[in-house]
Amino acid sequence: MKKGKIFANVVYYLFTFIIGILLAVFLPYFYMLYGESVSIIYKSLDKGDYTTAISIVGGYYESEYTYQTDFENGGGIVLFNAASLVPAVSENGETISDAKLHKAYSGFVYGLKKNYNVTKEIYNHAKLIITDLDNATHEISVLDSDSNKDGKKDTNATCLEYGFMYIDLDQDTVKSLKKIEIIDCDGNVFQEVNLSLDFSEQFFVDVSDFVNEYNANYKSDKLPELDKEFREKSDKYCISSDGVVKSSADKKAAIIVVVYFVVIYLIGDLLIGNRYTIKFFRWLLVKVFKVKFKQKKPKHSEVFGHDYFCKLTIAADVSEIDGFNESLQVRFSNENGEITYVLLKSRNYTETNSVKAGEYVNLWVDLDDKYVTQNLPDTLEVEGYQKTITFKILKRED
């Protein structure tokens, strides 16, 4: 291999290998941060696996939902008993700590993509109206994204792309639930849900000690023991985890990385390598699938015509057959006559004759039927003053 080709190979594979390593390291984190969790929630809701969907959100939850109903036009709503994580903010809206826990009915309104209009750039009225058991009403906005970048929230990102909205109805905002009205962007009632929940479930009693301690000091040494005590009270009490998301992200990243390395090898092999790929597939077609390729006729210029003789050697390679000791005859012919070669073991299956230059056809081989020849041309071009034809003898495969 020439020095320039060696240098090109080193530079190419070093560069692409470094890129591949970076993909392997950072791609799983990219999938986890951008879209994988939302994608898993969407797929879980679509097949009715509500518990997997809520397990990704964050905080504590009870694995059996406390309320679920389907809408007549498709989709539905599901709510879980939860102690969910939210940013802790001061009265003026500034974040004062990493997060706090609050008791809530958390869940999803799903199956909305075809029916619910949530995007409107001006005067968007999309929201939830909650009526509690005392008939007091509370408005909760569902808008979380700015579609036209004008500084005002005018849509719900997950609803727009995936057809679901996460809702978190906390005890600080609503003391109970009697009715939930889902309002679209034009102010119309899309769905009305009647229910009766008042945070009296045992989950909220059992989680109180942990919630209170966490909100007092989220670095408290008491939290691990309180966490253990809480989750031991019921096998339905769970804590959210990114395990499902991480596993899915790792699988996607692994597929991308493997495909990347295969592609860069193929490109490198074809452009600056020894083209082992082409050689492998040619070997596979010939050896495994028994495909016979037509011999290309050599292009040559007849400088001297055919009025001369060539020292033509024909040799048979029998190395792939153990104990082969038979003789064989190879014959070609044209309009001027024929040439015959008798190949014997005593001559190492090689014979040299003086043959008049020209094109010879009508190949005929006198050989036992249990053997076949390979690389023996159907059309023999006799040219030049010296030429050697070597072919193989193989055992026939039934």
C-alpha positions as CSV (number, residue, x, y, z in Angstrom):
1,M,0.0,0.0,0.0
2,K,1.3,3.4,-1.0
3,K,2.3,5.9,1.8
4,G,-0.4,8.3,0.7
5,K,-3.1,5.6,0.9
6,I,-1.9,4.5,4.4
7,F,-2.0,8.1,5.6
8,A,-5.5,8.6,4.2
9,N,-6.7,5.4,6.0
10,V,-5.2,6.5,9.3
11,V,-6.7,10.0,9.1
12,Y,-10.1,8.7,8.0
13,Y,-10.5,6.0,10.6
14,L,-9.0,8.0,13.4
15,F,-11.4,10.9,12.8
16,T,-14.5,8.7,12.3
17,F,-13.6,6.5,15.3
18,I,-13.4,9.6,17.6
19,I,-16.9,10.8,16.3
20,G,-18.2,7.3,17.0
21,I,-16.9,7.3,20.6
22,L,-18.5,10.7,21.1
23,L,-21.8,9.4,19.8
24,A,-21.7,6.4,22.1
25,V,-21.0,8.6,25.1
26,F,-23.4,11.5,24.5
27,L,-26.2,10.1,22.4
28,P,-28.0,8.3,25.3
29,Y,-28.1,11.5,27.3
30,F,-29.4,13.4,24.2
31,Y,-32.3,11.0,23.8
32,M,-33.1,11.1,27.6
33,L,-33.1,14.9,27.6
34,Y,-34.9,15.5,24.3
35,G,-38.1,13.6,23.7
36,E,-37.5,10.0,24.8
37,S,-39.6,10.4,28.1
38,V,-42.4,12.1,26.2
39,S,-42.4,9.4,23.5
40,I,-42.6,6.7,26.1
41,I,-45.5,8.4,27.9
42,Y,-47.3,8.8,24.6
43,K,-46.9,5.1,23.7
44,S,-47.9,4.0,27.2
45,L,-51.0,6.0,27.2
46,D,-51.9,4.8,23.7
47,K,-51.9,1.2,24.8
48,G,-53.6,1.9,28.2
49,D,-50.4,1.4,30.3
50,Y,-51.1,4.4,32.5
51,T,-48.8,3.3,35.3
52,T,-45.7,3.4,33.1
53,A,-46.7,6.8,31.9
54,I,-47.0,8.3,35.4
55,S,-43.8,6.6,36.6
56,I,-41.8,8.9,34.4
57,V,-43.1,12.2,35.7
58,G,-41.3,12.6,39.1
59,G,-42.1,12.1,42.8
60,Y,-44.2,9.5,44.5
61,Y,-47.4,7.9,43.2
62,E,-49.8,5.0,43.8
63,S,-49.6,2.5,41.0
64,E,-53.3,1.9,40.8
65,Y,-55.1,5.0,39.3
66,T,-57.7,6.6,41.4
67,Y,-59.9,7.8,38.4
68,Q,-60.1,7.0,34.7
69,T,-62.7,7.5,32.1
70,D,-62.8,7.5,28.3
71,F,-64.3,10.2,26.2
72,E,-67.1,9.5,23.6
73,N,-65.0,10.9,20.8
74,G,-61.8,9.2,21.7
75,G,-59.2,9.7,24.3
76,G,-59.8,10.1,28.0
77,I,-58.4,11.2,31.4
78,V,-56.6,9.3,34.1
79,L,-55.6,10.6,37.6
80,F,-53.3,9.0,40.2
81,N,-52.7,9.8,43.9
82,A,-49.3,11.5,43.9
83,A,-46.8,13.6,45.7
84,S,-45.3,15.3,42.8
85,L,-42.2,17.5,42.4
86,V,-42.6,21.2,41.5
87,P,-40.2,24.2,41.7
88,A,-40.4,26.0,45.0
89,V,-41.0,29.7,44.3
90,S,-41.4,32.8,46.4
91,E,-44.5,35.1,46.4
92,N,-42.9,37.3,43.6
93,G,-42.3,34.2,41.4
94,E,-38.6,33.7,42.0
95,T,-37.3,30.2,42.5
96,I,-36.1,29.8,46.1
97,S,-35.0,26.1,46.1
98,D,-34.5,23.1,43.8
99,A,-38.0,21.7,44.2
100,K,-40.8,20.8,46.7
101,L,-43.4,18.1,47.0
102,H,-47.1,18.7,47.0
103,K,-50.0,16.3,47.3
104,A,-51.9,16.1,44.1
105,Y,-54.1,14.2,41.7
106,S,-51.6,13.9,38.8
107,G,-52.2,12.3,35.4
108,F,-53.0,12.9,31.8
109,V,-55.6,14.0,29.4
110,Y,-54.8,11.9,26.3
111,G,-56.0,11.1,22.8
112,L,-56.5,14.8,22.0
113,K,-54.5,15.2,18.8
114,K,-57.4,15.0,16.3
115,N,-60.1,16.6,18.5
116,Y,-58.8,19.2,20.8
117,N,-57.8,22.7,19.6
118,V,-55.1,24.1,21.9
119,T,-53.1,26.4,19.7
120,K,-54.1,30.1,19.1
121,E,-51.7,33.0,18.9
122,I,-54.1,35.7,20.2
123,Y,-56.7,35.3,23.0
124,N,-56.0,31.7,23.7
125,H,-58.5,30.5,26.3
126,A,-57.3,26.9,26.6
127,K,-57.5,25.9,30.3
128,L,-59.0,23.6,32.9
129,I,-61.9,24.8,35.0
130,I,-62.0,22.9,38.3
131,T,-65.2,22.9,40.4
132,D,-64.6,21.6,43.9
133,L,-67.1,19.9,46.2
134,D,-68.0,23.3,47.7
135,N,-68.9,24.5,44.2
136,A,-66.0,27.0,44.1
137,T,-64.2,27.2,40.7
138,H,-60.5,27.3,39.9
139,E,-58.9,28.0,36.6
140,I,-55.7,26.2,35.6
141,S,-53.9,27.1,32.4
142,V,-52.7,24.3,30.1
143,L,-50.5,26.6,27.9
144,D,-46.8,25.9,28.3
145,S,-45.1,26.9,25.0
146,D,-44.7,29.9,22.7
147,S,-45.2,28.7,19.1
148,N,-44.6,32.0,17.3
149,K,-41.8,33.3,19.6
150,D,-43.6,36.5,20.6
151,G,-43.1,36.0,24.3
152,K,-46.6,34.7,25.1
153,K,-47.5,31.1,25.7
154,D,-50.0,30.0,23.1
155,T,-50.1,26.2,22.9
156,N,-49.3,23.0,24.8
157,A,-46.2,21.3,23.3
158,T,-47.0,17.7,24.1
159,C,-50.7,18.1,23.1
160,L,-49.7,19.7,19.8
161,E,-47.2,17.0,18.9
162,Y,-48.3,13.9,20.8
163,G,-52.0,14.5,21.7
164,F,-51.7,14.4,25.5
165,M,-51.4,16.9,28.4
166,Y,-50.0,16.3,31.8
167,I,-52.1,17.7,34.6
168,D,-51.2,18.2,38.3
169,L,-54.1,19.2,40.5
170,D,-52.5,19.9,43.8
171,Q,-54.2,20.2,47.2
172,D,-52.9,23.7,47.7
173,T,-54.8,24.9,44.7
174,V,-58.0,22.8,44.8
175,K,-59.2,21.1,48.0
176,S,-61.4,18.7,46.2
177,L,-62.6,17.7,42.8
178,K,-66.3,17.7,41.7
179,K,-66.1,18.6,38.0
180,I,-63.3,19.2,35.5
181,E,-64.1,21.2,32.3
182,I,-61.5,21.0,29.5
183,I,-61.7,24.3,27.6
184,D,-60.3,24.7,24.1
185,C,-58.4,27.7,22.7
186,D,-61.7,29.4,21.6
187,G,-63.2,29.1,25.1
188,N,-65.6,26.2,24.2
189,V,-66.1,23.3,26.6
190,F,-64.3,20.3,24.9
191,Q,-65.1,17.8,27.6
192,E,-66.8,17.8,31.0
193,V,-65.8,15.2,33.6
194,N,-67.8,14.6,36.8
195,L,-66.1,13.0,39.7
196,S,-65.8,13.1,43.5
197,L,-62.3,13.3,45.1
198,D,-61.2,15.1,48.2
199,F,-57.7,13.9,49.1
200,S,-59.0,11.4,51.6
201,E,-57.2,8.4,50.2
202,Q,-54.8,6.6,52.5
203,F,-51.9,7.4,50.2
204,F,-52.0,11.1,51.2
205,V,-52.1,10.2,54.9
206,D,-49.1,7.8,54.5
207,V,-46.9,10.2,52.5
208,S,-47.4,13.2,54.8
209,D,-44.3,12.7,57.0
210,F,-42.0,12.5,54.0
211,V,-43.6,15.5,52.2
212,N,-43.4,17.6,55.3
213,E,-39.7,16.7,56.0
214,Y,-38.7,17.2,52.4
215,N,-40.3,20.6,52.1
216,A,-38.7,21.7,55.4
217,N,-35.2,20.5,54.3
218,Y,-34.8,18.6,51.1
219,K,-31.3,17.6,52.2
220,S,-32.5,16.1,55.6
221,D,-30.8,13.0,56.9
222,K,-34.2,11.7,57.9
223,L,-35.5,11.4,54.3
224,P,-34.0,7.9,53.5
225,E,-35.7,6.3,56.5
226,L,-39.0,8.1,55.9
227,D,-38.9,7.0,52.3
228,K,-38.4,3.4,53.4
229,E,-41.2,3.6,56.0
230,F,-43.6,5.1,53.4
231,R,-43.0,2.5,50.7
232,E,-43.2,-0.4,53.0
233,K,-46.8,0.5,53.9
234,S,-48.0,-0.7,50.5
235,D,-46.6,-2.4,47.5
236,K,-48.6,0.0,45.4
237,Y,-46.6,3.0,46.7
238,C,-43.9,3.8,44.1
239,I,-41.3,6.4,43.3
240,S,-40.7,7.7,39.8
241,S,-37.7,6.5,38.0
242,D,-35.9,7.2,34.7
243,G,-35.0,3.5,34.3
244,V,-37.5,2.9,31.5
245,V,-36.4,6.1,29.7
246,K,-32.7,5.3,30.1
247,S,-33.1,1.7,28.8
248,S,-35.0,3.0,25.7
249,A,-32.5,5.8,25.1
250,D,-29.5,3.3,25.4
251,K,-31.1,0.9,22.9
252,K,-31.7,3.7,20.4
253,A,-28.3,5.1,20.8
254,A,-26.7,1.6,20.5
255,I,-28.5,1.0,17.2
256,I,-27.3,4.4,15.8
257,V,-23.7,3.8,16.9
258,V,-23.6,0.3,15.3
259,V,-25.1,1.5,12.1
260,Y,-22.6,4.5,12.1
261,F,-19.6,2.2,12.5
262,V,-20.8,-0.2,9.7
263,V,-21.4,2.7,7.4
264,I,-18.0,4.4,8.0
265,Y,-16.3,1.0,7.4
266,L,-18.1,0.4,4.1
267,I,-17.4,4.0,2.9
268,G,-13.7,3.7,3.9
269,D,-13.3,0.2,2.4
270,L,-14.9,1.3,-0.9
271,L,-13.1,4.7,-1.2
272,I,-9.7,4.2,0.3
273,G,-9.5,0.6,1.3
274,N,-8.9,-2.7,-0.4
275,R,-12.6,-3.2,-1.2
276,Y,-13.0,-6.3,0.9
277,T,-16.7,-5.7,0.9
278,I,-17.0,-6.3,-2.8
279,K,-14.7,-9.3,-2.6
280,F,-16.7,-10.8,0.2
281,F,-20.0,-10.5,-1.6
282,R,-18.5,-11.9,-4.8
283,W,-17.1,-14.8,-2.9
284,L,-20.5,-15.3,-1.2
285,L,-22.3,-15.4,-4.6
286,V,-19.8,-17.8,-6.2
287,K,-19.1,-20.1,-3.3
288,V,-22.5,-20.2,-1.5
289,F,-25.1,-19.3,-4.1
290,K,-23.2,-20.9,-7.0
291,V,-23.7,-17.8,-9.2
292,K,-21.5,-18.0,-12.4
293,F,-20.3,-14.7,-13.8
294,K,-19.7,-14.4,-17.5
295,Q,-16.1,-13.9,-18.4
296,K,-15.5,-10.5,-19.9
297,K,-13.9,-10.5,-23.3
298,P,-10.5,-8.9,-23.1
299,K,-10.2,-5.7,-25.1
300,H,-7.1,-5.7,-27.3
301,S,-5.9,-4.0,-30.4
302,E,-4.8,-6.4,-33.2
303,V,-1.5,-4.7,-34.0
304,F,-0.1,-7.8,-35.7
305,G,-3.4,-9.4,-36.8
306,H,-3.7,-13.2,-36.2
307,D,-1.0,-14.4,-38.5
308,Y,1.4,-15.5,-35.8
309,F,1.7,-18.2,-33.2
310,C,1.4,-17.9,-29.4
311,K,3.1,-20.1,-26.8
312,L,-0.2,-21.1,-25.0
313,T,0.0,-22.9,-21.6
314,I,-3.1,-24.4,-20.1
315,A,-2.9,-25.6,-16.5
316,A,-5.4,-27.2,-14.1
317,D,-5.3,-26.5,-10.4
318,V,-6.4,-29.7,-8.5
319,S,-5.3,-28.5,-5.0
320,E,-8.8,-28.5,-3.6
321,I,-9.4,-32.2,-4.4
322,D,-7.5,-34.7,-2.2
323,G,-6.1,-37.7,-4.2
324,F,-7.1,-36.5,-7.6
325,N,-5.2,-38.5,-10.2
326,E,-7.4,-38.5,-13.3
327,S,-6.5,-37.2,-16.7
328,L,-8.6,-34.7,-18.7
329,Q,-8.8,-33.2,-22.1
330,V,-9.6,-29.6,-23.0
331,R,-10.6,-28.6,-26.5
332,F,-11.4,-25.4,-28.3
333,S,-12.2,-24.8,-32.0
334,N,-12.8,-22.1,-34.6
335,E,-13.2,-21.9,-38.4
336,N,-9.6,-22.7,-38.9
337,G,-9.4,-25.8,-36.8
338,E,-9.2,-26.9,-33.2
339,I,-6.7,-27.1,-30.4
340,T,-6.6,-29.9,-27.9
341,Y,-4.8,-30.1,-24.5
342,V,-4.4,-33.4,-22.7
343,L,-3.6,-32.7,-19.0
344,L,-1.9,-35.5,-17.0
345,K,-0.9,-35.9,-13.4
346,S,2.6,-36.9,-14.6
347,R,2.9,-33.4,-16.2
348,N,1.4,-31.7,-13.1
349,Y,-1.7,-31.1,-15.2
350,T,0.1,-28.5,-17.4
351,E,0.7,-28.5,-21.1
352,T,2.2,-25.9,-23.4
353,N,1.6,-25.8,-27.2
354,S,2.2,-23.4,-30.1
355,V,-1.2,-22.1,-31.1
356,K,-2.1,-19.8,-33.9
357,A,-3.4,-16.5,-32.6
358,G,-7.1,-15.9,-32.8
359,E,-10.5,-16.5,-31.0
360,Y,-11.4,-20.0,-30.1
361,V,-14.9,-21.2,-29.0
362,N,-16.8,-24.4,-28.6
363,L,-15.2,-25.3,-25.3
364,W,-15.3,-29.1,-24.5
365,V,-13.9,-30.8,-21.5
366,D,-13.5,-34.5,-21.1
367,L,-13.8,-35.0,-17.4
368,D,-15.6,-37.3,-15.0
369,D,-19.2,-36.0,-14.2
370,K,-18.4,-35.8,-10.5
371,Y,-16.1,-32.9,-11.1
372,V,-16.6,-29.4,-12.5
373,T,-14.2,-26.7,-13.8
374,Q,-14.0,-23.1,-12.6
375,N,-12.5,-20.1,-14.4
376,L,-12.1,-21.9,-17.7
377,P,-13.3,-19.4,-20.3
378,D,-16.0,-20.3,-22.9
379,T,-14.2,-18.1,-25.4
380,L,-10.5,-18.3,-25.6
381,E,-8.6,-15.3,-26.9
382,V,-5.1,-16.4,-28.0
383,E,-2.9,-13.4,-28.3
384,G,0.6,-12.2,-27.7
385,Y,3.6,-14.4,-27.9
386,Q,3.1,-16.1,-24.6
387,K,-0.1,-16.7,-22.5
388,T,-1.1,-19.0,-19.6
389,I,-4.7,-20.1,-18.7
390,T,-5.1,-21.6,-15.3
391,F,-8.4,-23.0,-14.1
392,K,-9.6,-25.0,-11.1
393,I,-11.1,-28.5,-10.8
394,L,-13.7,-28.8,-8.0
395,K,-15.8,-31.6,-6.8
396,R,-19.4,-31.2,-7.9
397,E,-21.9,-30.5,-5.2
398,D,-25.3,-32.2,-5.6
